């Protein structure tokens, strides 16, 4: 089900992306996320790779689920934290490139996001150091030619 292969993918990550089916989710998380504690079926380390570069590469491989209203999930800024996530603007640009609008993005509280990561098919721990650089993508289907 893969269309292109990026040099950003390790063999394991490529295998897991290939194995994912409709409705499976992949979490792309920043360097601060407790990925090793996550209960996801698979975990991949992508040290030194930004979450934005990986997001772009993943979206080049598979479609986003169109059967749910919000197939993309981001972790909300923790209440009381004045930080404005600058990485979100880049996510928005990349999502737009693949015709994914802001209305298709759901914002989850921190621990709700953690719980969704636990249910993900795969968690990819990136080298992203920008805060709140975490997102979950729900895989869709590839239509016949």
Long-range contacts (C-beta under 8 A, 24 or more apart in sequence): 1-62, 1-142, 2-61, 2-62, 3-60, 3-61, 3-62, 4-60, 4-61, 5-61, 6-57, 6-60, 6-61, 8-46, 8-49, 8-53, 8-54, 8-57, 9-57, 10-44, 10-46, 12-42, 12-44, 13-44, 13-46, 13-122, 13-124, 16-42, 16-44, 16-121, 16-122, 17-58, 17-61, 17-62, 17-122, 19-121, 20-62, 20-121, 20-122, 20-139, 21-139, 22-65, 22-139, 22-140, 22-141, 23-65, 23-138, 23-139, 24-120, 24-121, 24-138, 24-139, 25-116, 25-119, 25-120, 25-121, 25-136, 25-137, 25-138, 25-139, 26-58, 26-120, 26-121, 26-122, 26-123, 26-124, 26-136, 26-137, 26-139, 27-116, 27-117, 27-120, 27-122, 27-123, 27-124, 27-134, 27-135, 27-136, 28-54, 28-55, 28-58, 28-124, 28-126, 28-134, 28-135, 28-136, 28-137, 29-117, 29-123, 29-124, 29-125, 29-126, 29-128, 29-133, 29-134, 30-87, 30-126, 30-128, 30-129, 30-130, 30-131, 30-132, 30-133, 30-134, 31-125, 31-126, 31-127, 31-128, 31-129, 32-129, 32-131, 33-117, 33-125, 33-134, 34-114, 35-123, 35-124, 35-125, 36-125, 38-114, 38-117, 38-118, 38-120, 38-123, 39-118, 39-119, 40-117, 40-118, 40-119, 40-120, 40-121, 40-122, 40-123, 41-120, 41-121, 41-122, 42-121, 42-122, 42-123, 43-122, 43-123, 43-124, 43-125, 44-122, 44-123, 44-124, 44-125, 45-124, 45-125, 46-124, 46-125, 46-126, 46-127, 47-125, 47-126, 47-127, 48-127, 49-126, 49-127, 50-126, 50-127, 50-128, 50-133, 51-87, 51-126, 51-128, 51-130, 51-133, 51-134, 51-135, 52-87, 52-90, 52-91, 52-94, 52-128, 52-133, 54-124, 54-126, 55-91, 55-94, 55-95, 55-135, 55-137, 56-94, 56-97, 58-137, 59-94, 59-95, 59-97, 59-98, 59-100, 59-137, 62-139, 62-140, 62-142, 63-139, 63-140, 63-141, 63-142, 64-98, 64-100, 64-104, 64-137, 64-138, 64-139, 64-140, 65-138, 65-139, 65-140, 65-141, 66-140, 66-141, 67-140, 68-138, 69-103, 69-104, 70-103, 70-104, 70-105, 70-106, 71-100, 71-104, 71-137, 71-138, 71-140, 72-100, 72-104, 72-105, 72-106, 72-135, 72-136, 72-137, 72-138, 73-105, 73-106, 73-107, 73-108, 73-113, 73-116, 73-135, 73-136, 74-105, 74-106, 74-107, 74-108, 74-113, 74-132, 74-134, 74-135, 75-107, 75-108, 75-109, 75-110, 75-113, 75-132, 75-134, 75-135, 76-107, 76-108, 76-109, 76-110, 76-113, 77-132, 78-110, 83-131, 83-132, 85-130, 85-131, 85-132, 85-133, 86-130, 87-128, 87-130, 87-131, 87-132, 87-133, 88-132, 91-135
